[in-house]
Amino acid sequence: MSFIELMNVSKFWGDVRAVEKLNIKIEEGEFVVLLGPSGCGKSTTLRLIAGLENVSSGGIFIGGKNVNNIDPSSRNISMVFQSYALFPHLNVEENIIFGLKVRKVKKGDRQVKLKNVAEKVGLSNLLKRKPAELSGGQRQRVALARAIISENPICLMDEPLSNLDAKLRHQMRSEIRSLQKELNITLIYVTHDQTEAMSMADKIVLLNEGEIVQQGRPKELYEKPENTFTAKFLGNPPMNLINLEVEREGNYIPIFEEKYFIKQKSDKKNILGIRPEDIEISKKGIKCTINDLDYQGSDVVLSLQLGNQEIYARIDSKKVEELDNQVYINWNNNNLHLFDFESGVRDVNQIWDAVDS
């Protein structure tokens, strides 16, 4: 059994479903991110693991032991909240060691632990300040230090960086990941930010409407989405999803009076998926009109009109001056994805031919 395991875990409030039949395995020392849009059940799942909510059905196991009926204080779990939850009347030192004092850890031991943790998170020179005298990033470090000092093997974080600006978020992502590795703690992290998930996680659990959509390593979810939800949620811009039409010869892209056959040998209607960075501007292929151009430094994102559908292409910004109002696009068939039109599920039997030029 894995270090932490959720087996068919569901949570209902009356007729309202928060999460249903979650099955998640988390190994010791793993960094797992619960990712998804607002209201998908991420924070509820975290609270169930922490014991702050009771499961409606299923079991949560930590170290092979069912903890459904074990109090939060006995689960050996630390938690970092979005709001920091610092005591405004206590200074940094007192906030960090508060939990140790409650557990009646000896003063000498508290000071040793405090010195070690404060150095790790860069707070050694701020211990006598009150929270009101700290920046957002410094307050977040205090909350992080308070969780670390307990030396619990599991740490849960609920959108801890959402109140910080972009530069601080980038810095804190790196610091949290480095600390997690150094301390070898098992960390479960909730966010709706795909950048945080992709840059930090060993494993992502993507949720939507209370159910697991897909789980695996970031590279797996990005390169091989199992459904259109994963394809659309990951990536900036997200994967292009092109509605295909179908007739006897196969699936094709309708562009006004022309038909660009993908020639997938199936009589089912499909959706074609391709990442913006996998679209090539070429001398032949499918003609598109450039609707917009988003300059992003080294890259440029082109908004292209493909028949009655809008798609995106990411290209080297140095090539922008070579573009006309109309361009031809092409792609490598190895970078294409096919999904069932009705269910949105990935088609495992993908058979491609080149796009007609």
N, C-alpha and C positions, 0 to 999 in steps of 0.2 A: 504493500500500500504506500502511496505517496505521503510526503510529510503533512500536507494539508489536502484534504479531498472533500469535495462537495458531491453528494450522490443524490440525484433526483430532488434537489432542494427547490421548494416552492414557498412563496409567501403571498398570502391573500389578506386583504382587509375587507371583510364581507364579500361582496361580489367583485371587488376591484383586485385585479391581478397585478402584483408588483413584479415578481419573477416566477418562472415556472420551469420545473424539471431541469435545473442547472446541474451539469456534470463537469466538474473542473478538477484537474490534478495539478498540484503545485509541489515541486521538489524543494528540498532543503537548500537554502542559499539562492533561490531563484528570484528574479525580479519580474513580477507579473503585472501587467497593466490591464485594468478593466476599462475598456474604451467604448464610447457610443454617444449618441445624441442625448440631450436633456430628457429625463423621464424614462430612460431605457431600463433602469434597474441597477445601475452601477453602485450608487451609494447604498441602496438597500442591501445589495449583496455584501458589501463591506461591513455594514452594520450587523448582518446575520453572522458573519464570521467572527466579529468582535463580541457577539452576544448581547448587543444593544437592542436587537429585535429577536423574537422567537420564530423559528421556522414553522410553517403550517404543515409541511410534510417533507420527508427526506431526511438525510443525515449529514452533519458536518463532522469530519474527523480530523484531529490534530495529533500527529504522532501515533496514528492507529487507534486513537481513543475517541469515541463518540462524545462530543462536547455540547450536544443539544441542551442538556439540562445543567450545564456548568456555568457558574456566574462569570461575568466578564473579568472580574479581578483575579480569577483563578485560571485564566486561559494563557497567561504569560504573553500578553500582546500589548504593544505600545501603539498609540494612535496620534497622528498629526492631522489637524483639522484645517479647513480652508480659512477659518476666522482667526487662526493662531491660538485663541483661547488663553491668552496670558492674563495674569492678575495685575491690574494697573497699579495697585498700591505696593507691589513687591518689585524689587530690582531684579536685574537679569540673573544674578546668582541665586536669589531666593526662588525665582520662577523655575530655574533649572532643577534645583535640588528638592523642590516641594514634595514630589512623590516619594523621595528617599526619606524625608522627615516623617511623612505619614506612616511609612513602613518601619519607622524607628531604626533606621540604619545609623550606626555610630557616627559622630561628628567627624572623627578623623578619617573614616572611610569615605564619608561624603565629600570631604575636601580633596582627597586623592582622585576620586572619580570626576569631580568638578573640574579640576585642573586638566585632566586628560581630555575630557570632552570639549572644554572651552577652547583648547588649542586646536582640536580637530576641526571645529566649525568657525574658527577665527573670531572668538568672542572674549579672549583673555583680557583685553583692554577696556571692555565695556561692562564688566560684571556689576558695577555699582550704579549703572544707569537704570532709569525706569523705562518701561515700554514706550511711553509718550516721547522719550528723547531719542528713540531709534527710528531708522528708516524701515521701509517695508521689508527689504531683504534681510536686515538685521533682526527684525522681529521673527521672520521665518526661521532664521538660524537658531533663535532661542527655542522656538517650538520643536525644532529638529533635535537640538541638544537635550531637551527635556525627555524626548522619546528615547534617544540613544542611551542616556545615562542609566536607564533602568536595566539595561543589558538583557532585555527580553529577546528571544530568538526570532520573533515575528513583529514586523512593524506594518501598520496600515496607514495609508495616506489618502485623504479625501480632497482632491483638487487643491493641493497646498500652494500652488504657484499662480492661481488665477487672479490674485489681487496685485501681482507685480507687473511692471512694464516689460517690454519685449527683451531688453538687454539683460535685466535681472533674471528673467525666466531662463534665458540661455545659460547664464552663469550658475544658477541654482540647479538646473538639470544636471550639469556636469558635476557639481559638488555632491548632490544626492547620490548619483550613480557611483562616484568614487568612494563615498562613505559606505555604501551598501556592499561594495566589493571588499573593501578593507575589513569591515566588521563581519562579513559573511552572514548577514541577516537575511531572512526571507521577507521580501517586501512586496506588498500588494498595493497598487497605486491606482487611484481612480482619476480619470480625466476625460474630457470631451475633445481635447486637443491632439490631433493625429501626430503633430510634430513631436510632442512630448512622448507619445507612445512609441513612435518609430525610432527615436533616438535613444531611449532609455531601456526599453523592455527586452528581456530574454524571450518572453512569450506575451502575446496579446490575446485577450479574450474580448471579442467584439460582440456587443449586445445591441438588440433593438426590440423595443416593445416587450421587455421582460424575458426574452429568449436569447440563447447564444446563436449568433449568426455564423461565426467561424472563429476558431482559435488555432494558434500556432505561432511560429517565429515571424517577426515583422517582414522579413524577406519573402516568406511563403505567402502571407496574405497579400502582399503587394504584387508579386509576380504571378500568383496563381489563385485569384479570387474564386471562391466556390459559388458565388452568386453576384447578381448585379448590385446588391446593397454594399457588399464589401468593395466592389469595383468602384462605386461612386463615392464611398466614404473616405477611402485612402487615396491620396494624391492631390496635388495642387498645381494646376487644375486636375480634377479627377479624370478617371478613364472616360474616353469618349464611348458612348453607347449608341450605336447607329441601328435604327430599326430597318430590318430587311423585309423585302417582299419575297414571296415564294411562288414558283410555278413548276411545271414539269422538269425543266432543266436544272432547277435548284434555286438557291437563295441569291438575291441580287440587291444592289443599292439602287433605288429609283432616283434618277436625277432628270426631272422634267420628262422629255421624250426618250431619254436613253436609259439603258439598263446595264449596270456594271455588275456582272455576275461574279459572285464569290465562288460559285460552283461547289458548294458543300452538298454532297450527294444525300439529300434528305428532303422529304416532302413536308417537314415541320417548319413553321415560321420561327425565325431566330433573331437574336440581337447580336450584332458584331461589336466587340470591344477592342479598343486599341488605346494605349497610353499616348498622351500628347508628344512625349519625347521620342516615340517610335514612329512618328509620321515624318516622312522625308519630303522635302521640296525637290522636285525633279523636272526633267525636260519632257517627260511623258507620264501618263497615268490618268488620274481623275482631275478635271478642271474645277477649281474652286475660286470664289471671290473673297478677297480679304475684307472683312467687316471692320476689324479693329486690330490695333497693335499695342501690346502692353510691354513696355520696356522694363526689364528687371536686372539691368547691369550686364552680366555676362550672357544672359539669356533674354529672349523675347518670346512672349506668348502671343501667337496669332489666333484671332477669332476668324474662322473660315465658314463660309456659306457653302454647304454641301447639299445641293438640291433644296429641299425645304427644311433641312436640319442644320444646326450650328455645331461645329466641332472645334477643338483647339489643337494647335501644334506648338511645340516648344522647340525653338531653333537657336543656333548661335547668333548673338546680336551682331557679329561682324558681317553676317550675310544679309542684313536687312536692306542695305543699299542696292542689292542685286534684284530685289523683288519688284514686280509690277503689281498692278491692282488685281490681276488674275494670275493664279499659279496652278501648277500641276502637283498633285501629291501621289506618293506611293509608299509602300511599306514592305518589310520583310514578313513573309507569312508566319514565320516562327514567333512573331510578336503578337499575333492575333488571338483573340479569345471569342468563344461562341457561347451564348446563353439561350436557354429556351425562352421564347417570347412570353408564354403564359406564366410560368413559375419563376423565371429569373435565375434558375439553377444552371450551373455550368454544364455544357454538353461535353461529355468525355470522349465522344467519337467525332473528333474534328478532322475533316478531310478538306484540304485546301488546294486550290489552283491559283495561278497568278491572276491579278486583276487585269481585265481587258484594257488595253491602252487605246 
